[in-house]
Amino acid sequence: MKILVPVKRVIDPNVPVRIDLEGKNIVSANQPHALNPFDEVALAKAAMMRAGGEASELIAVSIGGEKTADTLRTALAMGADRAIHIVTSEDQTLQPFDIAGILAHIFREEQVDLALMGKQSVDSDAGQTPTLLAGFLNAPLLPDSFKIEIEGKHIVASSDHDNGQARARAALPAIVSCELHLIEPRPVSLPAMMKARQKPIVSRPLTDIPVTLKQTVSLIKYREPAARPACQFFDSTADLAAQLRTDGLLK
C-alpha cells in the first residue's frame, strides 16, 4: 500500500499573528514557520503504518515557495520515504479547490492507495481540501478520524459526532482526514534530520501540473476579532441577577 500525505508550511501556531496595515494579508515575514499540526498528526500516523509494514511507501507532498522544502525535510525526518515539492511563487495563494486539483493529479500519477491528511490547516481553517480531493477522485472520504485501522484492502476509521461516535469502512483507494487526537507525534531527533538530507525531494513547477487554477474567491479584508469584555465575579446569585437586570438581560 502506498500512502500520500499532503503537508503545509504555516506560521508557527504558538506565535501571535499580525495583520498588515492594509488588512489584506497576515504578516509572515520574519515569523517562525512550522509544519501544520493536523498534517503532522497525519504524517506521524502514516509513518507508524509504514514502520509496522502496513504500507510499502510513504510520500509527502507540499505546495508552496522555496522555503516549503524545509517543511518537507521535516516530513522526511518523521518517516516519509521521499517528497514532492510543487513550487509556486512566495506570494502566491492557492484556494482549496485548486490545491485539491493538484493533489488529485499527484494521487493518480503516483497510483496512491491512501491519502492521509490533516482535516484543516491552522492558518485558513477552511477544512475543504479533503472533501474536494475525494470529489475529484470519486473516492470514499472518511473525515475527522481519531482512529484508523487497515483491514485487508479496506480502511476503517472512527470519528466523533454530536450524539456519539461513528465507525466507517471503505475500500481503498480512499481519503482520510485526521483529528489532532489521532496520535501524539514524537519530536524529530537530530540524527533523523541528518538522515532526511539523504532522502530525495523532487521539485516540480506548478506549471508542470495540468490543472487550470480557478481563483474564484477573493479576499476582501482581514480584521481582528472584537475584544472580549472584562470578566466579572459575583459574591452571590442575587448580585448576578441584579447585574443582569441592569444590563436588560433579565426581567
C-alpha positions, 0 to 999 in steps of 0.5 A: 500500500502506498500512502500520500500525505499532503503537508503545509508550511504555516506560521508557527501556531504558538506565535501571535499573528499580525495583520498588515496595515492594509488588512489584506494579508497576515504578516509572515515575514520574519515569523517562525514557520512550522509544519501544520499540526493536523498534517503532522498528526497525519504524517506521524500516523502514516509513518507508524503504518509504514514502520509496522509494514502496513504500507510499502511507501510513504510520500509527502507532498507540499505546495508552496515557495522555496522555503516549503522544502524545509517543511518537507525535510521535516516530513522526511525526518518523521518517516516519509520515504521521499517528497514532492515539492510543487513550487509556486511563487512566495506570494502566491495563494492557492484556494482549496479547490485548486490545491485539491486539483493538484493533489488529485493529479499527484494521487493518480500519477503516483497510483496512491492507495491512501491519502492521509491528511490533516482535516484543516490547516491552522492558518485558513481553517477552511477544512475543504481540501479533503472533501474536494480531493475525494470529489475529484477522485470519486473516492470514499472520504472518511473525515475527522478520524481519531482512529484508523485501522487497515483491514485487508484492502479496506480502511476503517476509521472512527470519528466523533459526532454530536450524539456519539461516535461513528465507525466507517469502512471503505475500500481503498483507494480512499481519503482520510482526514485526521483529528489532532487526537489521532496520535501524539507525534514524537519530536524529530531527533537530530540524527533523523534530520541528518538522515532526511538530507539523504532522502530525495525531494523532487521539485516540480513547477506548478506549471508542470501540473495540468490543472487550470487554477480557478481563483474564484474567491477573493479576499476582501479584508482581514480584521481582528476579532472584537475584544472580549469584555472584562470578566466579572465575579459575583459574591452571590446569585442575587448580585448576578441577577441584579447585574443582569437586570441592569444590563436588560438581560433579565426581567 
